[in-house]
Amino acid sequence: LEHEGPEEYGNMWQKIRSIWKFVGTHYLDDYDWFFIGGDDLFVMPHNLKTYLASLAHKDGTDPKTKEYFVGRRFNSGGKDYFNSGGAGYSLSQATLSKFLENMDDARHCSAATRTSMEDVMIARCLSHLGIQFTDTRDASGRERFHPFAPGSHLQWKPPAEGQAKDWYEEYNREWGILRGKDCCAPDSVSFHYIKKASMVRHTQALLYSCHENIR
């Protein structure tokens, strides 16, 4: 898709703006929900579809009219809350519609900004529009959208005393990080950094092909 500025990672925000504009122009009325993620993101479509449907059912709302911004929320400091672009995020039809109406606002929606931080930019825009985050953890506090691969979350540990701060811990300080097997909800939606074809096959096999009698 054509977009403002160069074809480079550092211009990701303009690329994402062009994607949302294209999708909204051609498909806005065709779908209740829209999801975006990179080519190194492993997504479980059934879990995503089921979870999004559960939100509308729980709230008794219609995503065509109710604004949802769904993903893995981070806080990089102060009021800078955003959903991780690496973990992927979903917009309801109502949210995408409102974004499209306001996306050219240079002051509040960073229309002319060139940056790799597309997730921060869209979050600032939606926050200005009064659209709140959805807490996507399950009833036990386990996350559904993941910025790392499964093994990285399973084995994650906070830095030892005297070691440099861990950005992941800092971005999650407000609500904390569950460790070990409690890192990830059974109905998890996505895992980031699944880069190699072998990682995709391995993750697919672990999720869908292994049975209790296989060790």
C-alpha positions in Angstrom: 0.0 0.0 0.0 1.1 3.5 -0.7 2.0 5.6 2.4 3.7 8.7 3.4 7.5 8.5 3.8 10.0 5.8 3.2 9.5 2.0 3.2 11.4 1.3 6.4 10.8 0.0 9.9 11.3 3.5 11.3 8.2 4.6 9.4 5.9 1.9 10.7 3.3 4.3 11.9 2.6 5.7 8.4 2.5 2.2 7.0 -0.1 1.1 9.7 -2.1 4.3 9.0 -2.4 3.3 5.4 -3.4 -0.2 6.3 -6.2 0.9 8.5 -7.4 3.5 6.0 -7.5 0.8 3.2 -9.3 -1.7 5.5 -11.7 0.9 6.7 -12.5 2.2 3.2 -13.2 -1.2 1.7 -14.3 -3.5 4.6 -15.6 -1.5 7.5 -19.2 -2.6 7.2 -18.4 -6.2 6.5 -16.9 -7.2 9.9 -17.5 -6.6 13.6 -13.8 -6.8 14.5 -10.4 -6.1 13.0 -7.1 -7.5 14.1 -3.5 -6.4 13.2 -0.2 -8.1 13.8 3.2 -8.7 12.2 4.5 -11.6 10.2 6.3 -13.0 13.2 3.1 -13.3 15.2 1.5 -16.7 15.9 -2.3 -16.2 16.2 -4.9 -18.8 17.3 -7.9 -17.6 15.3 -10.5 -19.7 17.1 -9.4 -18.3 20.5 -9.4 -14.8 19.1 -12.8 -15.1 17.7 -14.2 -16.8 20.8 -12.7 -14.2 23.1 -13.9 -11.2 21.2 -17.4 -12.7 21.0 -17.3 -13.2 24.8 -16.6 -9.5 25.4 -19.7 -8.4 23.5 -21.8 -11.1 25.1 -20.6 -10.3 28.6 -21.2 -6.5 28.2 -24.4 -7.0 26.2 -23.1 -4.8 23.5 -22.6 -4.7 19.7 -19.1 -4.1 18.4 -20.6 -2.1 15.5 -21.6 0.5 18.1 -19.4 -0.2 21.1 -15.8 0.9 21.0 -13.3 -1.7 22.0 -9.4 -1.6 21.9 -8.2 -5.1 22.7 -4.7 -6.4 23.2 -1.8 -6.6 25.7 -1.7 -3.3 27.5 1.6 -1.8 28.5 2.6 1.4 30.4 5.9 2.9 29.4 5.7 5.6 32.0 3.2 8.2 33.1 0.1 8.3 31.0 1.6 6.4 28.1 -0.6 3.3 28.0 -0.7 1.3 24.8 -1.5 -2.1 23.5 1.7 -4.0 22.3 1.9 -4.0 18.5 4.1 -7.1 18.8 1.4 -9.1 20.5 -1.3 -7.8 18.0 -4.4 -5.9 18.9 -8.1 -5.7 17.8 -10.4 -2.8 17.1 -14.1 -3.1 17.1 -15.9 -1.7 14.1 -17.0 1.3 16.1 -13.4 2.0 17.1 -12.0 1.7 13.6 -14.8 4.0 12.4 -14.0 6.7 14.9 -10.3 6.4 14.2 -10.9 6.8 10.5 -12.9 10.0 11.2 -10.0 11.4 13.2 -6.8 9.9 11.8 -5.8 13.0 9.9 -5.7 15.1 13.1 -2.0 16.0 13.3 -2.1 17.2 16.9 -3.9 14.4 18.6 -3.5 11.5 16.2 0.1 12.2 15.0 -1.0 12.2 11.4 2.4 13.5 10.1 4.7 11.6 12.5 7.2 9.1 11.2 8.1 6.6 13.9 8.3 2.9 14.5 6.1 3.2 17.6 2.8 2.7 15.8 1.3 1.0 18.8 2.0 4.1 21.0 0.7 6.4 18.3 -2.7 4.8 17.8 -3.1 4.4 21.6 -2.6 8.1 22.1 -5.1 8.9 19.3 -7.8 6.5 20.7 -7.2 7.8 24.2 -7.9 11.3 23.0 -11.1 10.0 21.5 -12.1 8.6 24.8 -11.6 4.9 23.9 -10.5 2.8 26.8 -8.4 -0.3 27.0 -9.9 -3.7 27.7 -8.3 -5.8 30.4 -7.7 -9.1 28.5 -6.6 -11.2 31.4 -8.6 -14.3 32.4 -10.3 -14.7 35.8 -7.0 -16.0 37.2 -5.0 -13.0 36.0 -3.3 -14.9 33.1 -2.6 -13.0 29.9 -4.1 -13.8 26.5 -1.9 -11.6 24.2 1.8 -12.2 24.4 4.7 -10.1 23.3 7.2 -13.0 23.4 7.3 -16.7 22.4 5.7 -19.3 24.8 9.1 -20.5 26.2 10.2 -16.9 26.9 7.1 -16.3 29.0 7.3 -19.6 30.7 10.9 -19.0 31.8 10.9 -15.3 32.4 12.4 -14.1 35.6 12.9 -10.5 36.9 16.5 -9.2 36.9 18.6 -10.0 40.0 19.6 -7.3 42.3 22.2 -5.1 40.8 21.3 -6.0 37.2 19.9 -3.5 34.7 16.1 -2.9 34.7 14.0 -5.1 32.4 11.7 -3.0 30.2 9.1 -5.8 30.2 8.9 -5.7 34.0 8.8 -1.9 34.0 6.0 -1.8 31.4 3.9 -4.3 33.5 4.7 -2.9 36.9 1.2 -1.5 37.5 -0.5 -4.9 37.3 2.4 -7.3 37.7 3.6 -10.4 35.8 2.5 -14.0 36.6 5.4 -16.4 36.2 5.8 -20.0 35.2 2.8 -21.9 34.0 0.6 -19.0 35.1 2.1 -16.7 32.5 -0.4 -17.6 29.8 -4.1 -18.2 29.7 -5.3 -21.6 28.4 -7.2 -19.7 25.7 -4.3 -17.5 24.7 -4.7 -15.6 21.5 -1.2 -14.7 20.3 2.6 -15.2 20.7 5.2 -12.8 19.2 8.6 -13.6 17.8 7.7 -16.9 16.1 10.1 -16.1 13.3 11.3 -19.3 11.7 9.2 -21.8 9.9 10.4 -24.5 12.3 9.1 -22.4 15.2 5.7 -22.1 13.6 5.5 -25.9 13.0 6.7 -26.6 16.5 4.2 -24.3 18.1 1.4 -25.6 15.9 2.3 -29.2 16.9 2.4 -28.4 20.6 -1.0 -26.7 20.5 -2.9 -28.9 18.2 -1.2 -32.3 17.6 0.1 -33.4 21.0 -2.0 -35.5 23.3 -1.8 -36.5 27.0 -0.4 -40.0 26.1 2.5 -38.4 24.2 5.6 -37.6 26.2 
